[in-house]
């Protein structure tokens, strides 16, 4: 394995971290790998949740498909109420 950092395409965000990480001991590097793996797993789960939400909205959401306007629907709901009095507990 090539230990020369110049052999890899490393972003400017990571390069300063590398200068600290490369001097860590073996155990510390293993712990860091574990934490990074958990972080990656969380990112994947968040992406899956976002995709599921988007799929649900696409499947179940959307514009009203009918001839009535929003105002007509509201008027119909209001006219069909059995009472105008607020609910009393």
C-alpha positions as CSV (number, residue, x, y, z in Angstrom):
1,X,0.0,0.0,0.0
2,X,1.2,3.5,-0.9
3,X,1.6,5.7,2.2
4,X,2.3,8.7,0.1
5,X,-0.7,11.0,0.5
6,X,0.0,12.6,-2.9
7,X,-0.9,9.3,-4.6
8,X,-4.5,9.7,-3.5
9,X,-7.1,12.3,-4.5
10,X,-7.6,13.9,-1.1
11,X,-9.8,17.0,-0.6
12,X,-8.5,20.1,1.2
13,X,-11.1,19.3,3.9
14,X,-9.4,16.0,4.7
15,X,-5.8,16.9,4.3
16,X,-5.4,18.8,7.6
17,X,-7.1,15.9,9.4
18,X,-4.7,13.5,7.8
19,X,-1.8,15.3,9.3
20,X,-3.2,14.5,12.7
21,X,-4.5,11.0,12.0
22,X,-1.4,9.5,10.5
23,X,0.4,10.0,13.8
24,X,-2.2,8.1,15.8
25,X,-1.4,4.7,17.3
26,X,-2.9,1.5,15.8
27,X,-5.6,1.2,18.5
28,X,-6.7,4.8,18.0
29,X,-6.9,4.3,14.2
30,X,-9.1,1.3,14.7
31,X,-11.4,3.3,17.0
32,X,-11.5,6.1,14.5
33,X,-12.4,3.6,11.7
34,X,-15.2,2.3,13.8
35,X,-16.6,5.7,14.4
36,X,-16.3,6.6,10.7
37,X,-18.1,3.4,9.8
38,X,-21.0,4.2,12.1
39,X,-21.2,7.7,10.7
40,X,-21.3,6.3,7.1
41,X,-24.0,3.8,8.2
42,X,-26.1,6.6,9.7
43,X,-25.7,8.6,6.5
44,X,-27.0,5.7,4.4
45,X,-30.0,5.2,6.7
46,X,-30.8,8.9,6.5
47,X,-30.7,8.7,2.8
48,X,-32.9,5.6,2.7
49,X,-35.5,7.4,5.0
50,X,-35.4,10.5,2.8
51,X,-36.0,8.3,-0.3
52,X,-38.8,6.4,1.4
53,X,-40.5,9.8,2.2
54,X,-40.1,11.0,-1.3
55,X,-41.5,7.8,-2.7
56,X,-44.5,8.0,-0.3
57,X,-45.2,11.6,-1.3
58,X,-44.9,10.8,-5.0
59,X,-47.3,7.8,-4.6
60,X,-49.8,9.3,-2.2
61,X,-49.4,13.1,-2.4
62,X,-50.2,15.4,-5.2
63,X,-52.7,17.9,-6.4
64,X,-56.4,17.4,-5.9
65,X,-58.0,15.7,-8.9
66,X,-61.5,16.9,-9.2
67,X,-63.8,19.7,-10.5
68,X,-64.3,21.5,-7.2
69,X,-62.1,24.4,-6.1
70,X,-60.6,24.6,-2.7
71,X,-63.2,27.1,-1.7
72,X,-66.1,24.9,-2.8
73,X,-64.7,22.0,-0.9
74,X,-64.4,24.1,2.3
75,X,-67.9,25.4,1.8
76,X,-69.3,21.9,1.4
77,X,-67.5,20.7,4.5
78,X,-68.8,23.7,6.5
79,X,-72.4,23.2,5.2
80,X,-72.5,19.5,6.1
81,X,-71.5,20.0,9.7
82,X,-74.3,19.0,12.1
83,X,-73.5,21.8,14.6
84,X,-71.7,25.1,14.5
85,X,-71.2,25.0,18.3
86,X,-67.7,24.2,19.5
87,X,-67.2,20.8,21.2
88,X,-67.7,21.0,25.0
89,X,-65.9,18.7,27.3
